[in-house]
Amino acid sequence: MPLHIETPLIESEPLSQATGRRIWLKLEALQPPGSFKIRGIGLACEFHVRQGKRRFISSSGGNAGIAAAYAGRHLSVPVVVVVPESTTERARGLIRQQGAELVVHGATWNEANALAQSMLGDEDAFVHPFDDPLLWQGHASLIDEVASTGAKPDAVVLSVGGGGLFCGVAEGLRRNGWNDMPVITAETVGADAFARSIAANGRMTLDAITSIATSLGAKQVCEQAFLLAGQRPVHPVVVSDLAAVQACERFLDDHRILVEPACGASLALAYDKAEALQGFDNVLMVVCGGVTASVDLLRQWKANMAEPLNTLS
Ligand SMILES: *Cc1c(COP(=O)(O)O)cnc(C)c1O
């Protein structure tokens, strides 16, 4: 039995109405650890156990760390998650809740990651958040599930951080004979390493992540994501943080599911009638999920981004 569940594929009335085309949702937000990440991380962790590994080490304070902790608990393998001091109390709590050992180290992820790497012994497996072919094989299962229903979308919308989800979906499309199906990628301003790389025709590194969509906050996408973008149809779209947060709010009202702005970035394409969707009648949206947002946080972000009142004195 895999560690992920088969998620529902539903046609969304509210999103279809908003955008004037049929929108199909693959509800990865319903995975027990809250995001698609358990598909790839679950597969990778099961592989590592078969190889004789006895401990998993992760350096993600986000959904990858939570998925690794979940996988370890279900496989009875201890997990260490090293996170930087900037990781929120909420994320720390979620990692501890899954029974993982939480180590807080360094101001930034680079320092936390360096400590995680230095802890690796022969019997330990490092669980990467996005750059690992095993992960992509696991993420691809979400497309297998769509194909097995007999439905065939015209295009797929998904969010890109480090590009692991994109590589996995591309693999799923390839192995189901859908290699020519366009993928429309969503990122937020300030976490748009993929769109910039495609525009520059070279893999770009962002100086800093300035978006609130922290789950999209890889300064550089993995090499495979960039290579695939040159080999298959891909249309990158970049939305504002505000559009992503507003999409989360509307989605909560419409489908009663709370997702992170990282996921809201994709949903915003439907709610804001993105031009990139034009010409597609049946669009599959990967509702990637994410557990590090709360209703309170959505409100705070929106309040911080709101136009200042009384600009005229
Ligand atoms: C990890 C994650 C992403 C980005 O996935 P990548 O594989 O890094 O591109 C998007 N949304 C959520 C909720 C995530 O957890």
The ligand as a Gaussian input file, in Angstrom:
#p B3LYP/6-31G(d) Opt

LIG

0 1
 C        6.202000      21.964000      -2.578000
 C        4.992000      22.663000      -2.937000
 C        4.859000      23.343000      -4.155000
 C        5.967000      23.434000      -5.164000
 O        6.413000      22.185000      -5.590000
 P        7.837000      22.011000      -6.263000
 O        7.959000      20.550000      -6.457000
 O        8.852000      22.549000      -5.306000
 O        7.827000      22.779000      -7.526000
 C        3.660000      23.966000      -4.425000
 N        2.649000      23.944000      -3.554000
 C        2.732000      23.299000      -2.379000
 C        1.568000      23.340000      -1.459000
 C        3.904000      22.643000      -2.024000
 O        3.988000      22.008000      -0.863000

